[in-house]
Amino acid sequence: MENGAPMTWNPSTEGPPSREVQALFSERQFRSVLDVGCGWGRNLAPFVRDANVIHGFDLDAEAVKHAATKLGYRDGIRIWQDDIRSTPLTGQYELVICLGVLHFLSTSERAGCYQKIKRWVEPAGFIIIVQFNAVNPIPSDLAELMPDVPADSSEILSAFEDWHVVSHESYTYDDDHDNGRIHHTHSIDRLIARRPA
Ligand SMILES: C[S@@+](CC[C@H](N)C(=O)[O-])C[C@H]1O[C@@H](n2cnc3c(N)ncnc32)[C@H](O)[C@@H]1O
C-alpha cells in the first residue's frame, strides 16, 4: 500500500461487533471509546447508547460516511477520515479498538502505531487489537496489501509486555468472503490488554 492510499479491503462492512467488543461490553460500561480504522462502525455501535465519547476514524472516506450514518449524530460522537500513521490525535480513552488494521502497515509503522495506541488509553483502560500474522502465509490475493505482517504473536505480545493481558488468542482458520466465492486461510492474533492503573 502506498503511503496515504485508500485501503478499502473490508469484509465486515455489516454484521455484529467482534467477540472481544461483545465480551468487554457485557462486563462493564465505557465512558469513552476510540475505534482506529473503524470501517463501517460495527464495533462502536454497542457503545452509542451509554458512552459519552465515541470517536472513530478510518482512511477510507466511504467507510467514514457509512459509520457516521450508522452511529448517528449527537454530542460526543465524532467519525472522521484520518490515517493512524499521521493523525495528530492526542486524546485519551477508556477503550481503544483497532481491529483488522495494523497488518496493512510495515513493521516499523506498526511499531510506532503500537506506541500511539498505548498513549491513547487512559490508565486502567483497555485495548482490543486484532490482526493477521504470517504463521500461515497471507493469501495470495491479499499479499500485495499486506506485504509485511508480523511473523507471529511475539511482536504484539512484546509491544504490550508491560500491560496486563486480559486475553490472547492466536490461531489459524478458514474463512469465506463474497458469498463463498473467495476462500482464505488466515492466522490471527486477538488481544485484549489493560493498561496499568
Ligand atoms: C478489515 S477493515 C476493518 C474495519 C473495522 N475495524 C471492523 O472491524 O469492522 C480494515 C479497515 O482499516 C482501514 N485502514 C487501513 N489502513 C488504515 C490506516 N493507515 N489508518 C486508518 N485506517 C486504516 C481500512 O480503510 C478499513 O476500513
The ligand as a Tripos MOL2 file, in Angstrom:
@<TRIPOS>MOLECULE
LIG
   27    29     1     0     0
SMALL
NO_CHARGES

@<TRIPOS>ATOM
      1 C1        -10.6480   -5.1150    7.5460 C.3       1 LIG1
      2 S1        -11.2880   -3.4970    7.7240 S.3       1 LIG1
      3 C2        -11.8190   -3.5000    9.4290 C.3       1 LIG1
      4 C3        -12.8070   -2.4030    9.7610 C.3       1 LIG1
      5 C4        -13.3010   -2.3750   11.2100 C.3       1 LIG1
      6 N1        -12.2040   -2.2230   12.1480 N.3       1 LIG1
      7 C5        -14.0740   -3.6310   11.5440 C.2       1 LIG1
      8 O1        -13.6010   -4.4840   12.2910 O.co2     1 LIG1
      9 O2        -15.2140   -3.7430   11.0420 O.co2     1 LIG1
     10 C6         -9.8010   -2.5090    7.7950 C.3       1 LIG1
     11 C7        -10.0710   -1.0160    7.8650 C.3       1 LIG1
     12 O3         -8.8240   -0.3570    8.1590 O.3       1 LIG1
     13 C8         -8.7950    0.8600    7.4420 C.3       1 LIG1
     14 N2         -7.3950    1.2990    7.3610 N.ar      1 LIG1
     15 C9         -6.3860    0.7030    6.6730 C.ar      1 LIG1
     16 N3         -5.2400    1.3730    6.8480 N.ar      1 LIG1
     17 C10        -5.5260    2.4110    7.6780 C.ar      1 LIG1
     18 C11        -4.7570    3.4750    8.2230 C.ar      1 LIG1
     19 N4         -3.4420    3.6160    7.9180 N.pl3     1 LIG1
     20 N5         -5.3580    4.3660    9.0550 N.ar      1 LIG1
     21 C12        -6.6890    4.2480    9.3200 C.ar      1 LIG1
     22 N6         -7.4740    3.2710    8.8260 N.ar      1 LIG1
     23 C13        -6.9040    2.3570    8.0080 C.ar      1 LIG1
     24 C14        -9.4360    0.4870    6.1040 C.3       1 LIG1
     25 O4         -9.8640    1.6080    5.3790 O.3       1 LIG1
     26 C15       -10.5760   -0.4290    6.5520 C.3       1 LIG1
     27 O5        -11.7810    0.2690    6.7830 O.3       1 LIG1
@<TRIPOS>BOND
     1     1     2 1
     2     2     3 1
     3     2    10 1
     4     3     4 1
     5     4     5 1
     6     5     6 1
     7     5     7 1
     8     7     8 2
     9     7     9 1
    10    10    11 1
    11    11    12 1
    12    11    26 1
    13    12    13 1
    14    13    14 1
    15    13    24 1
    16    14    15 ar
    17    14    23 ar
    18    15    16 ar
    19    16    17 ar
    20    17    18 ar
    21    17    23 ar
    22    18    19 1
    23    18    20 ar
    24    20    21 ar
    25    21    22 ar
    26    22    23 ar
    27    24    25 1
    28    24    26 1
    29    26    27 1
@<TRIPOS>SUBSTRUCTURE
     1 LIG1         1 GROUP 0 **** ****
